[in-house]
């Protein structure tokens, strides 16, 4: 093979890699924005635009929960934007803030779930609080596991960014359930709509890589498998006895 042919092949390979990197940046930035939009729309009546909707006042605990959740979503958009702009050093520094936020969100999230269950207002209409409590409690376990593994693989961007997005998808489940008309279709429909974000990552992987990335496959299966498991656990007498003790 001539040197000219080798040089042309190298140039083509470099161009393909550049195009893939550009698509990656656009896709993951777009996913972060999409998740944030869903979070805003879902919580607009009760948090972001509550003055307009005239919904009840929030307790300090709910304000903290809302502030931390908002900070996480904004940080997600900022982090994906920094990577897209090539400012990975700033991205790594802000990653410390992400860890702090994640810990705070788990603690506050658990407190909010238990408090709302105690008040009998946790979950959609018709779902007993002691039963529905399993949904956020398991979510509080699923999210830090996914995010913790993402942090462990922080030097593997392909794994890291997929697990962060899937972990954030778990967080957005509550917002999906608050989208207009969704709750009427029940909890399984809320989970199914949430899983569309995981499906989007899987489709992107297949179209750009010819296969689903292992992080998408196993992280997505972990999240999705936890959903029917929550419904099963919530219906057991053991869980309901535990939940009753927890909120007493």
MARLOVEX-828745 format. One record per residue (C-alpha): y, x, z negated; residue in three letters. Coordinates in Angstrom, 1 decimal. Last residue first. Layout:
N
<rec><y>Y</y><x>X</x><z>Z</z><code>ALA</code></rec>
...
This chain:
248
<rec><y>5.6</y><x>-44.8</x><z>-63.2</z><code>UNK</code></rec>
<rec><y>6.1</y><x>-43.5</x><z>-59.7</z><code>UNK</code></rec>
<rec><y>3.3</y><x>-40.9</x><z>-59.7</z><code>UNK</code></rec>
<rec><y>0.9</y><x>-43.0</x><z>-61.7</z><code>UNK</code></rec>
<rec><y>1.2</y><x>-45.8</x><z>-59.2</z><code>UNK</code></rec>
<rec><y>0.7</y><x>-43.3</x><z>-56.4</z><code>UNK</code></rec>
<rec><y>-2.4</y><x>-41.9</x><z>-58.1</z><code>UNK</code></rec>
<rec><y>-3.9</y><x>-45.4</x><z>-58.5</z><code>UNK</code></rec>
<rec><y>-3.0</y><x>-46.2</x><z>-54.9</z><code>UNK</code></rec>
<rec><y>-4.5</y><x>-43.0</x><z>-53.7</z><code>UNK</code></rec>
<rec><y>-7.8</y><x>-43.6</x><z>-55.5</z><code>UNK</code></rec>
<rec><y>-7.9</y><x>-47.2</x><z>-54.4</z><code>UNK</code></rec>
<rec><y>-7.9</y><x>-46.2</x><z>-50.8</z><code>UNK</code></rec>
<rec><y>-5.5</y><x>-47.7</x><z>-48.2</z><code>UNK</code></rec>
<rec><y>-3.0</y><x>-44.9</x><z>-48.3</z><code>UNK</code></rec>
<rec><y>-5.8</y><x>-42.4</x><z>-47.6</z><code>UNK</code></rec>
<rec><y>-6.7</y><x>-44.1</x><z>-44.3</z><code>UNK</code></rec>
<rec><y>-3.1</y><x>-44.5</x><z>-43.2</z><code>UNK</code></rec>
<rec><y>-2.4</y><x>-40.9</x><z>-44.0</z><code>UNK</code></rec>
<rec><y>-5.4</y><x>-39.7</x><z>-42.1</z><code>UNK</code></rec>
<rec><y>-4.2</y><x>-41.7</x><z>-39.1</z><code>UNK</code></rec>
<rec><y>-1.1</y><x>-39.4</x><z>-39.1</z><code>UNK</code></rec>
<rec><y>-2.5</y><x>-36.1</x><z>-40.2</z><code>UNK</code></rec>
<rec><y>-4.5</y><x>-35.8</x><z>-37.0</z><code>UNK</code></rec>
<rec><y>-1.3</y><x>-35.8</x><z>-35.0</z><code>UNK</code></rec>
<rec><y>0.4</y><x>-33.1</x><z>-36.9</z><code>UNK</code></rec>
<rec><y>-2.6</y><x>-30.8</x><z>-37.0</z><code>UNK</code></rec>
<rec><y>-3.4</y><x>-31.6</x><z>-33.3</z><code>UNK</code></rec>
<rec><y>0.2</y><x>-30.6</x><z>-32.4</z><code>UNK</code></rec>
<rec><y>0.0</y><x>-27.3</x><z>-34.2</z><code>UNK</code></rec>
<rec><y>-3.4</y><x>-26.5</x><z>-32.8</z><code>UNK</code></rec>
<rec><y>-2.6</y><x>-27.3</x><z>-29.2</z><code>UNK</code></rec>
<rec><y>1.1</y><x>-26.4</x><z>-29.2</z><code>UNK</code></rec>
<rec><y>0.4</y><x>-23.0</x><z>-30.9</z><code>UNK</code></rec>
<rec><y>-2.6</y><x>-22.5</x><z>-28.5</z><code>UNK</code></rec>
<rec><y>-0.3</y><x>-22.9</x><z>-25.4</z><code>UNK</code></rec>
<rec><y>-1.5</y><x>-25.7</x><z>-23.2</z><code>UNK</code></rec>
<rec><y>-2.7</y><x>-24.3</x><z>-19.9</z><code>UNK</code></rec>
<rec><y>-1.4</y><x>-23.6</x><z>-16.4</z><code>UNK</code></rec>
<rec><y>1.5</y><x>-21.7</x><z>-17.9</z><code>UNK</code></rec>
<rec><y>4.6</y><x>-23.5</x><z>-16.6</z><code>UNK</code></rec>
<rec><y>3.2</y><x>-27.0</x><z>-15.9</z><code>UNK</code></rec>
<rec><y>0.7</y><x>-26.9</x><z>-18.7</z><code>UNK</code></rec>
<rec><y>3.1</y><x>-25.6</x><z>-21.3</z><code>UNK</code></rec>
<rec><y>5.7</y><x>-28.2</x><z>-20.3</z><code>UNK</code></rec>
<rec><y>3.1</y><x>-31.0</x><z>-20.5</z><code>UNK</code></rec>
<rec><y>2.1</y><x>-29.8</x><z>-24.0</z><code>UNK</code></rec>
<rec><y>5.7</y><x>-29.6</x><z>-25.1</z><code>UNK</code></rec>
<rec><y>6.4</y><x>-33.1</x><z>-23.9</z><code>UNK</code></rec>
<rec><y>3.2</y><x>-34.4</x><z>-25.6</z><code>UNK</code></rec>
<rec><y>4.4</y><x>-33.0</x><z>-28.9</z><code>UNK</code></rec>
<rec><y>7.7</y><x>-34.8</x><z>-28.5</z><code>UNK</code></rec>
<rec><y>5.8</y><x>-38.0</x><z>-27.4</z><code>UNK</code></rec>
<rec><y>4.0</y><x>-37.7</x><z>-30.8</z><code>UNK</code></rec>
<rec><y>7.0</y><x>-39.5</x><z>-32.5</z><code>UNK</code></rec>
<rec><y>6.4</y><x>-42.5</x><z>-30.3</z><code>UNK</code></rec>
<rec><y>2.8</y><x>-42.7</x><z>-31.3</z><code>UNK</code></rec>
<rec><y>3.6</y><x>-42.2</x><z>-35.0</z><code>UNK</code></rec>
<rec><y>6.1</y><x>-45.1</x><z>-34.9</z><code>UNK</code></rec>
<rec><y>3.6</y><x>-47.2</x><z>-33.0</z><code>UNK</code></rec>
<rec><y>0.9</y><x>-46.5</x><z>-35.7</z><code>UNK</code></rec>
<rec><y>3.5</y><x>-47.6</x><z>-38.4</z><code>UNK</code></rec>
<rec><y>4.1</y><x>-51.1</x><z>-37.0</z><code>UNK</code></rec>
<rec><y>5.4</y><x>-52.6</x><z>-33.8</z><code>UNK</code></rec>
<rec><y>8.3</y><x>-54.3</x><z>-35.5</z><code>UNK</code></rec>
<rec><y>9.5</y><x>-50.9</x><z>-36.8</z><code>UNK</code></rec>
<rec><y>10.5</y><x>-49.9</x><z>-33.3</z><code>UNK</code></rec>
<rec><y>13.0</y><x>-52.6</x><z>-32.6</z><code>UNK</code></rec>
<rec><y>16.1</y><x>-50.4</x><z>-32.9</z><code>UNK</code></rec>
<rec><y>15.2</y><x>-46.8</x><z>-33.9</z><code>UNK</code></rec>
<rec><y>14.5</y><x>-46.6</x><z>-37.6</z><code>UNK</code></rec>
<rec><y>10.9</y><x>-45.6</x><z>-37.3</z><code>UNK</code></rec>
<rec><y>11.9</y><x>-42.7</x><z>-35.0</z><code>UNK</code></rec>
<rec><y>14.3</y><x>-41.5</x><z>-37.7</z><code>UNK</code></rec>
<rec><y>11.5</y><x>-41.3</x><z>-40.3</z><code>UNK</code></rec>
<rec><y>9.3</y><x>-39.4</x><z>-37.8</z><code>UNK</code></rec>
<rec><y>12.1</y><x>-36.9</x><z>-37.2</z><code>UNK</code></rec>
<rec><y>10.8</y><x>-34.6</x><z>-40.0</z><code>UNK</code></rec>
<rec><y>7.3</y><x>-34.4</x><z>-38.4</z><code>UNK</code></rec>
<rec><y>9.0</y><x>-33.5</x><z>-35.1</z><code>UNK</code></rec>
<rec><y>10.8</y><x>-30.7</x><z>-36.9</z><code>UNK</code></rec>
<rec><y>7.4</y><x>-29.1</x><z>-37.6</z><code>UNK</code></rec>
<rec><y>6.5</y><x>-29.5</x><z>-33.9</z><code>UNK</code></rec>
<rec><y>9.7</y><x>-27.8</x><z>-32.9</z><code>UNK</code></rec>
<rec><y>9.3</y><x>-25.0</x><z>-35.4</z><code>UNK</code></rec>
<rec><y>5.7</y><x>-24.5</x><z>-34.3</z><code>UNK</code></rec>
<rec><y>6.7</y><x>-24.2</x><z>-30.7</z><code>UNK</code></rec>
<rec><y>9.5</y><x>-21.8</x><z>-31.4</z><code>UNK</code></rec>
<rec><y>7.4</y><x>-19.4</x><z>-33.4</z><code>UNK</code></rec>
<rec><y>4.3</y><x>-19.3</x><z>-31.1</z><code>UNK</code></rec>
<rec><y>6.2</y><x>-18.2</x><z>-28.0</z><code>UNK</code></rec>
<rec><y>8.7</y><x>-16.2</x><z>-30.1</z><code>UNK</code></rec>
<rec><y>6.0</y><x>-13.9</x><z>-31.6</z><code>UNK</code></rec>
<rec><y>7.9</y><x>-11.8</x><z>-34.0</z><code>UNK</code></rec>
<rec><y>8.5</y><x>-15.0</x><z>-36.1</z><code>UNK</code></rec>
<rec><y>4.8</y><x>-15.5</x><z>-36.4</z><code>UNK</code></rec>
<rec><y>4.7</y><x>-15.7</x><z>-40.2</z><code>UNK</code></rec>
<rec><y>7.9</y><x>-17.9</x><z>-40.0</z><code>UNK</code></rec>
<rec><y>6.1</y><x>-20.3</x><z>-37.6</z><code>UNK</code></rec>
<rec><y>3.1</y><x>-20.4</x><z>-40.0</z><code>UNK</code></rec>
<rec><y>5.5</y><x>-21.4</x><z>-42.8</z><code>UNK</code></rec>
<rec><y>7.2</y><x>-24.0</x><z>-40.6</z><code>UNK</code></rec>
<rec><y>3.9</y><x>-25.7</x><z>-39.7</z><code>UNK</code></rec>
<rec><y>2.7</y><x>-25.5</x><z>-43.4</z><code>UNK</code></rec>
<rec><y>6.1</y><x>-26.6</x><z>-44.6</z><code>UNK</code></rec>
<rec><y>6.1</y><x>-29.7</x><z>-42.4</z><code>UNK</code></rec>
<rec><y>2.6</y><x>-30.9</x><z>-43.1</z><code>UNK</code></rec>
<rec><y>2.8</y><x>-30.9</x><z>-46.9</z><code>UNK</code></rec>
<rec><y>6.1</y><x>-32.9</x><z>-47.1</z><code>UNK</code></rec>
<rec><y>4.6</y><x>-35.1</x><z>-44.4</z><code>UNK</code></rec>
<rec><y>1.7</y><x>-35.9</x><z>-46.6</z><code>UNK</code></rec>
<rec><y>4.1</y><x>-37.1</x><z>-49.2</z><code>UNK</code></rec>
<rec><y>6.2</y><x>-39.0</x><z>-46.7</z><code>UNK</code></rec>
<rec><y>3.3</y><x>-41.1</x><z>-45.4</z><code>UNK</code></rec>
<rec><y>1.4</y><x>-41.4</x><z>-48.7</z><code>UNK</code></rec>
<rec><y>4.2</y><x>-43.3</x><z>-50.2</z><code>UNK</code></rec>
<rec><y>3.4</y><x>-46.2</x><z>-47.8</z><code>UNK</code></rec>
<rec><y>0.6</y><x>-47.4</x><z>-50.0</z><code>UNK</code></rec>
<rec><y>2.5</y><x>-47.4</x><z>-53.3</z><code>UNK</code></rec>
<rec><y>5.5</y><x>-48.8</x><z>-51.5</z><code>UNK</code></rec>
<rec><y>3.6</y><x>-51.8</x><z>-50.3</z><code>UNK</code></rec>
<rec><y>4.2</y><x>-52.2</x><z>-46.5</z><code>UNK</code></rec>
<rec><y>5.4</y><x>-55.7</x><z>-45.6</z><code>UNK</code></rec>
<rec><y>8.9</y><x>-54.5</x><z>-44.5</z><code>UNK</code></rec>
<rec><y>8.9</y><x>-50.9</x><z>-43.5</z><code>UNK</code></rec>
<rec><y>8.6</y><x>-48.1</x><z>-46.0</z><code>UNK</code></rec>
<rec><y>10.1</y><x>-47.3</x><z>-49.4</z><code>UNK</code></rec>
<rec><y>12.2</y><x>-50.1</x><z>-51.1</z><code>UNK</code></rec>
<rec><y>10.2</y><x>-50.7</x><z>-54.2</z><code>UNK</code></rec>
<rec><y>12.7</y><x>-48.9</x><z>-56.4</z><code>UNK</code></rec>
<rec><y>10.0</y><x>-46.6</x><z>-57.7</z><code>UNK</code></rec>
<rec><y>8.9</y><x>-46.0</x><z>-54.1</z><code>UNK</code></rec>
<rec><y>12.5</y><x>-45.0</x><z>-53.3</z><code>UNK</code></rec>
<rec><y>12.5</y><x>-42.6</x><z>-56.2</z><code>UNK</code></rec>
<rec><y>9.2</y><x>-41.0</x><z>-55.2</z><code>UNK</code></rec>
<rec><y>10.2</y><x>-40.6</x><z>-51.6</z><code>UNK</code></rec>
<rec><y>13.7</y><x>-39.2</x><z>-52.5</z><code>UNK</code></rec>
<rec><y>12.3</y><x>-36.7</x><z>-55.0</z><code>UNK</code></rec>
<rec><y>9.7</y><x>-35.5</x><z>-52.5</z><code>UNK</code></rec>
<rec><y>12.3</y><x>-35.1</x><z>-49.8</z><code>UNK</code></rec>
<rec><y>14.6</y><x>-33.2</x><z>-52.2</z><code>UNK</code></rec>
<rec><y>12.0</y><x>-30.6</x><z>-52.9</z><code>UNK</code></rec>
<rec><y>10.7</y><x>-30.3</x><z>-49.3</z><code>UNK</code></rec>
<rec><y>14.3</y><x>-30.3</x><z>-48.0</z><code>UNK</code></rec>
<rec><y>15.3</y><x>-27.5</x><z>-50.4</z><code>UNK</code></rec>
<rec><y>12.4</y><x>-25.3</x><z>-49.3</z><code>UNK</code></rec>
<rec><y>13.2</y><x>-25.9</x><z>-45.6</z><code>UNK</code></rec>
<rec><y>16.9</y><x>-25.3</x><z>-46.1</z><code>UNK</code></rec>
<rec><y>16.3</y><x>-21.9</x><z>-47.7</z><code>UNK</code></rec>
<rec><y>13.9</y><x>-20.9</x><z>-45.0</z><code>UNK</code></rec>
<rec><y>16.3</y><x>-22.0</x><z>-42.3</z><code>UNK</code></rec>
<rec><y>19.1</y><x>-20.0</x><z>-44.0</z><code>UNK</code></rec>
<rec><y>17.0</y><x>-16.9</x><z>-43.7</z><code>UNK</code></rec>
<rec><y>16.5</y><x>-17.7</x><z>-40.0</z><code>UNK</code></rec>
<rec><y>20.3</y><x>-17.4</x><z>-39.6</z><code>UNK</code></rec>
<rec><y>19.9</y><x>-13.6</x><z>-39.6</z><code>UNK</code></rec>
<rec><y>17.1</y><x>-13.8</x><z>-37.0</z><code>UNK</code></rec>
<rec><y>19.2</y><x>-15.9</x><z>-34.6</z><code>UNK</code></rec>
<rec><y>22.2</y><x>-13.6</x><z>-35.1</z><code>UNK</code></rec>
<rec><y>20.0</y><x>-10.7</x><z>-33.8</z><code>UNK</code></rec>
<rec><y>18.6</y><x>-12.9</x><z>-31.0</z><code>UNK</code></rec>
<rec><y>22.0</y><x>-13.4</x><z>-29.3</z><code>UNK</code></rec>
<rec><y>20.5</y><x>-13.8</x><z>-25.8</z><code>UNK</code></rec>
<rec><y>22.6</y><x>-16.9</x><z>-25.1</z><code>UNK</code></rec>
<rec><y>19.4</y><x>-19.0</x><z>-24.9</z><code>UNK</code></rec>
<rec><y>18.3</y><x>-17.5</x><z>-28.2</z><code>UNK</code></rec>
<rec><y>21.6</y><x>-18.5</x><z>-29.7</z><code>UNK</code></rec>
<rec><y>21.4</y><x>-22.0</x><z>-28.3</z><code>UNK</code></rec>
<rec><y>17.9</y><x>-22.4</x><z>-29.8</z><code>UNK</code></rec>
<rec><y>19.2</y><x>-21.4</x><z>-33.2</z><code>UNK</code></rec>
<rec><y>22.3</y><x>-23.5</x><z>-33.0</z><code>UNK</code></rec>
<rec><y>20.4</y><x>-26.6</x><z>-32.1</z><code>UNK</code></rec>
<rec><y>17.9</y><x>-26.0</x><z>-34.9</z><code>UNK</code></rec>
<rec><y>20.7</y><x>-25.3</x><z>-37.3</z><code>UNK</code></rec>
<rec><y>22.3</y><x>-28.6</x><z>-36.5</z><code>UNK</code></rec>
<rec><y>19.0</y><x>-30.4</x><z>-37.2</z><code>UNK</code></rec>
<rec><y>18.5</y><x>-28.6</x><z>-40.4</z><code>UNK</code></rec>
<rec><y>22.0</y><x>-29.2</x><z>-41.6</z><code>UNK</code></rec>
<rec><y>21.6</y><x>-32.9</x><z>-40.9</z><code>UNK</code></rec>
<rec><y>18.4</y><x>-33.0</x><z>-43.0</z><code>UNK</code></rec>
<rec><y>20.1</y><x>-31.1</x><z>-45.8</z><code>UNK</code></rec>
<rec><y>23.1</y><x>-33.5</x><z>-45.8</z><code>UNK</code></rec>
<rec><y>21.0</y><x>-36.6</x><z>-45.6</z><code>UNK</code></rec>
<rec><y>18.9</y><x>-35.6</x><z>-48.5</z><code>UNK</code></rec>
<rec><y>21.9</y><x>-34.6</x><z>-50.5</z><code>UNK</code></rec>
<rec><y>23.5</y><x>-38.0</x><z>-49.8</z><code>UNK</code></rec>
<rec><y>20.3</y><x>-39.7</x><z>-50.7</z><code>UNK</code></rec>
<rec><y>20.2</y><x>-37.9</x><z>-54.1</z><code>UNK</code></rec>
<rec><y>23.9</y><x>-38.8</x><z>-54.7</z><code>UNK</code></rec>
<rec><y>23.0</y><x>-42.5</x><z>-54.2</z><code>UNK</code></rec>
<rec><y>24.0</y><x>-44.2</x><z>-51.0</z><code>UNK</code></rec>
<rec><y>26.2</y><x>-47.3</x><z>-50.6</z><code>UNK</code></rec>
<rec><y>24.8</y><x>-50.3</x><z>-48.9</z><code>UNK</code></rec>
<rec><y>25.2</y><x>-50.8</x><z>-45.1</z><code>UNK</code></rec>
<rec><y>28.5</y><x>-51.9</x><z>-43.6</z><code>UNK</code></rec>
<rec><y>27.5</y><x>-51.0</x><z>-40.1</z><code>UNK</code></rec>
<rec><y>30.8</y><x>-49.2</x><z>-39.3</z><code>UNK</code></rec>
<rec><y>30.9</y><x>-47.5</x><z>-42.7</z><code>UNK</code></rec>
<rec><y>27.3</y><x>-46.6</x><z>-42.3</z><code>UNK</code></rec>
<rec><y>27.9</y><x>-44.5</x><z>-39.1</z><code>UNK</code></rec>
<rec><y>26.1</y><x>-41.3</x><z>-40.1</z><code>UNK</code></rec>
<rec><y>24.0</y><x>-42.7</x><z>-42.9</z><code>UNK</code></rec>
<rec><y>22.4</y><x>-46.2</x><z>-42.9</z><code>UNK</code></rec>
<rec><y>23.3</y><x>-47.4</x><z>-39.4</z><code>UNK</code></rec>
<rec><y>23.3</y><x>-44.0</x><z>-37.8</z><code>UNK</code></rec>
<rec><y>20.0</y><x>-42.8</x><z>-39.2</z><code>UNK</code></rec>
<rec><y>17.9</y><x>-43.5</x><z>-36.2</z><code>UNK</code></rec>
<rec><y>20.6</y><x>-42.7</x><z>-33.6</z><code>UNK</code></rec>
<rec><y>21.4</y><x>-39.4</x><z>-35.3</z><code>UNK</code></rec>
<rec><y>17.8</y><x>-38.3</x><z>-35.7</z><code>UNK</code></rec>
<rec><y>17.0</y><x>-39.3</x><z>-32.1</z><code>UNK</code></rec>
<rec><y>19.9</y><x>-37.3</x><z>-30.9</z><code>UNK</code></rec>
<rec><y>18.8</y><x>-34.3</x><z>-33.0</z><code>UNK</code></rec>
<rec><y>15.3</y><x>-34.4</x><z>-31.6</z><code>UNK</code></rec>
<rec><y>16.7</y><x>-34.5</x><z>-28.0</z><code>UNK</code></rec>
<rec><y>19.1</y><x>-31.6</x><z>-28.7</z><code>UNK</code></rec>
<rec><y>16.2</y><x>-29.4</x><z>-30.0</z><code>UNK</code></rec>
<rec><y>14.1</y><x>-30.4</x><z>-27.0</z><code>UNK</code></rec>
<rec><y>16.9</y><x>-29.5</x><z>-24.6</z><code>UNK</code></rec>
<rec><y>17.3</y><x>-26.1</x><z>-26.2</z><code>UNK</code></rec>
<rec><y>13.5</y><x>-25.6</x><z>-25.9</z><code>UNK</code></rec>
<rec><y>13.5</y><x>-26.6</x><z>-22.3</z><code>UNK</code></rec>
<rec><y>16.6</y><x>-24.7</x><z>-21.1</z><code>UNK</code></rec>
<rec><y>15.5</y><x>-21.5</x><z>-22.8</z><code>UNK</code></rec>
<rec><y>12.0</y><x>-21.7</x><z>-21.5</z><code>UNK</code></rec>
<rec><y>13.2</y><x>-22.5</x><z>-18.0</z><code>UNK</code></rec>
<rec><y>15.4</y><x>-19.4</x><z>-18.0</z><code>UNK</code></rec>
<rec><y>12.5</y><x>-17.3</x><z>-19.3</z><code>UNK</code></rec>
<rec><y>10.3</y><x>-18.6</x><z>-16.5</z><code>UNK</code></rec>
<rec><y>12.9</y><x>-17.8</x><z>-13.9</z><code>UNK</code></rec>
<rec><y>13.4</y><x>-14.3</x><z>-15.2</z><code>UNK</code></rec>
<rec><y>9.6</y><x>-13.7</x><z>-15.2</z><code>UNK</code></rec>
<rec><y>9.4</y><x>-14.9</x><z>-11.6</z><code>UNK</code></rec>
<rec><y>12.3</y><x>-12.7</x><z>-10.6</z><code>UNK</code></rec>
<rec><y>10.6</y><x>-9.7</x><z>-12.2</z><code>UNK</code></rec>
<rec><y>7.4</y><x>-10.4</x><z>-10.5</z><code>UNK</code></rec>
<rec><y>9.2</y><x>-10.7</x><z>-7.1</z><code>UNK</code></rec>
<rec><y>11.0</y><x>-7.4</x><z>-7.7</z><code>UNK</code></rec>
<rec><y>7.7</y><x>-5.7</x><z>-8.6</z><code>UNK</code></rec>
<rec><y>6.0</y><x>-7.0</x><z>-5.5</z><code>UNK</code></rec>
<rec><y>8.9</y><x>-5.9</x><z>-3.3</z><code>UNK</code></rec>
<rec><y>8.8</y><x>-2.4</x><z>-4.8</z><code>UNK</code></rec>
<rec><y>5.1</y><x>-2.2</x><z>-4.3</z><code>UNK</code></rec>
<rec><y>5.5</y><x>-3.3</x><z>-0.6</z><code>UNK</code></rec>
<rec><y>8.2</y><x>-0.7</x><z>0.0</z><code>UNK</code></rec>
<rec><y>6.1</y><x>2.1</x><z>-1.7</z><code>UNK</code></rec>
<rec><y>3.4</y><x>1.3</x><z>0.9</z><code>UNK</code></rec>
<rec><y>0.0</y><x>0.0</x><z>0.0</z><code>UNK</code></rec>
